[in-house]
C-alpha cells in the first residue's frame, strides 16, 4: 500500500477525526479533534491525514518555526486497528522529507514517558535523546 500525507478538507476531515489510538495509547497522544483545533488557532502548524492508498489510517502534525523553535513532530497518531503495517514508519519518513524540503537541519519531537510509550519506535527511526525535558515530555532529535 502507498502511504501518503493528505491535506484535510471539508470532504475528508470527518474520517480522520473518527480515528483513535489503541486504548492503552490514549494517554500518549491527543485526540485528532483537539489536534486540529490546536492547529486552527496556532499559526505555525502544518497537518495532514495519513492514508494507506485511499484509507485514512492516522494523523500527523508538525510545528513549523524556521526562525525560532525549528521543526517538531507535534502529533503523530496511527489508529489502533491500523498499527503494525509500517504506516507510522512511512509517515515519519514523509515528514522528514517535507522538513528537509523546507531546508531544516533537524527535526525534534517529544513523548510522554512510561510503559507503552513510543520511545522505542522513534529511536528505531534514528531519533536520539537531547537531554531536554519539556512539560514532562522527553525530547528527541533527528539530525537531517
C-alpha positions as CSV (number, residue, x, y, z in Angstrom):
1,X,0.0,0.0,0.0
2,X,1.2,3.5,-0.8
3,X,1.3,5.8,2.3
4,X,0.6,9.5,1.7
5,X,0.1,12.6,3.7
6,X,-3.1,14.4,2.6
7,X,-4.4,17.8,3.3
8,X,-7.6,17.8,5.3
9,X,-10.6,19.2,3.5
10,X,-14.3,19.5,4.1
11,X,-14.7,16.2,2.3
12,X,-12.3,14.1,4.4
13,X,-11.7,15.7,7.8
14,X,-14.5,13.7,9.5
15,X,-13.0,10.3,8.6
16,X,-9.7,11.4,10.2
17,X,-11.5,12.7,13.3
18,X,-13.0,9.3,13.8
19,X,-9.6,7.6,14.1
20,X,-8.5,6.7,17.6
21,X,-5.2,5.3,19.0
22,X,-5.3,1.9,20.8
23,X,-6.9,2.3,24.2
24,X,-3.6,1.8,26.1
25,X,-2.0,4.6,24.0
26,X,-4.6,7.3,24.6
27,X,-2.6,8.9,27.4
28,X,0.3,9.4,24.9
29,X,-1.4,11.4,22.1
30,X,-4.2,13.9,21.9
31,X,-7.3,13.1,20.1
32,X,-7.4,14.3,16.5
33,X,-10.2,16.8,17.1
34,X,-8.0,18.5,19.7
35,X,-5.0,18.5,17.4
36,X,-7.0,20.1,14.6
37,X,-8.4,22.7,17.0
38,X,-4.8,23.5,18.1
39,X,-3.7,23.7,14.5
40,X,-6.5,26.1,13.6
41,X,-5.5,28.6,16.3
42,X,-1.7,28.1,16.1
43,X,-0.1,29.9,13.2
44,X,2.8,27.5,13.0
45,X,1.0,24.2,12.5
46,X,1.2,22.0,9.4
47,X,-1.1,18.9,9.5
48,X,-2.2,16.1,7.3
49,X,-4.2,12.9,7.3
50,X,-2.1,9.8,6.9
51,X,-3.6,7.5,4.2
52,X,-2.8,4.0,3.1
53,X,-4.0,4.1,-0.5
54,X,-7.4,5.7,-0.1
55,X,-8.0,4.6,3.5
56,X,-7.3,7.0,6.4
57,X,-5.0,5.4,9.0
58,X,-3.7,8.3,11.0
59,X,-2.9,11.9,11.6
60,X,0.3,13.9,11.6
61,X,1.1,17.5,12.6
62,X,4.3,19.5,12.5
63,X,5.2,22.7,14.4
64,X,7.0,24.9,11.9
65,X,9.0,27.8,13.1
66,X,12.2,28.0,11.0
67,X,13.4,31.3,12.5
68,X,12.7,30.2,16.1
69,X,12.0,26.8,17.7
70,X,12.6,25.0,14.4
71,X,10.6,21.9,13.2
72,X,8.9,19.5,15.5
73,X,6.6,16.5,15.1
74,X,3.8,17.9,17.2
75,X,1.4,15.0,16.8
76,X,1.6,11.5,15.2
77,X,-1.2,9.0,15.6
78,X,-1.8,5.8,13.8
79,X,-5.3,4.3,14.6
80,X,-5.1,1.4,16.9
81,X,-6.6,-1.0,14.5
82,X,-4.2,0.1,11.7
83,X,-0.9,-0.4,13.6
84,X,1.7,-2.9,12.7
85,X,1.7,-2.3,9.0
86,X,4.5,0.2,8.8
87,X,2.2,3.2,8.3
88,X,3.8,5.2,11.2
89,X,7.3,4.5,9.9
90,X,6.4,5.6,6.4
91,X,4.6,8.7,7.7
92,X,7.7,9.8,9.7
93,X,9.8,9.2,6.5
94,X,7.4,11.5,4.6
95,X,7.5,14.1,7.4
96,X,11.3,14.1,7.4
97,X,11.3,14.5,3.6
98,X,8.9,17.5,4.0
99,X,11.0,19.3,6.6
100,X,14.2,18.6,4.5
101,X,12.5,20.2,1.5
102,X,11.9,23.3,3.7
103,X,15.6,23.4,4.5
104,X,15.6,22.1,8.0
105,X,18.7,20.7,9.6
106,X,17.0,18.8,12.4
107,X,13.6,17.5,13.4
108,X,12.6,17.2,17.0
109,X,9.7,15.6,18.9
110,X,8.8,14.8,22.4
111,X,6.9,11.9,24.0
112,X,5.3,11.1,27.3
113,X,7.5,8.6,29.1
114,X,6.0,5.4,30.5
115,X,5.3,1.8,29.7
116,X,3.9,1.6,26.2
117,X,5.4,5.0,25.1
118,X,6.6,5.5,21.6
119,X,10.2,5.9,22.6
120,X,11.4,2.7,21.0
121,X,9.6,3.4,17.8
122,X,11.2,6.9,17.5
123,X,14.6,5.7,18.5
124,X,14.4,2.9,15.8
125,X,14.0,5.7,13.3
126,X,17.2,7.5,14.4
127,X,15.8,10.0,16.9
128,X,18.2,10.4,19.8
129,X,17.6,12.0,23.3
130,X,18.7,15.6,23.6
131,X,18.7,15.5,27.4
132,X,15.9,18.0,27.5
133,X,12.5,17.6,29.1
134,X,9.7,19.9,28.2
135,X,6.5,19.9,30.2
136,X,7.3,16.4,31.5
137,X,8.0,15.0,28.0
138,X,11.3,13.6,26.8
139,X,12.8,15.5,23.8
140,X,14.4,13.6,20.9
141,X,16.2,14.9,17.9
142,X,16.9,13.6,14.4
143,X,19.8,15.3,12.5
144,X,18.9,15.8,8.9
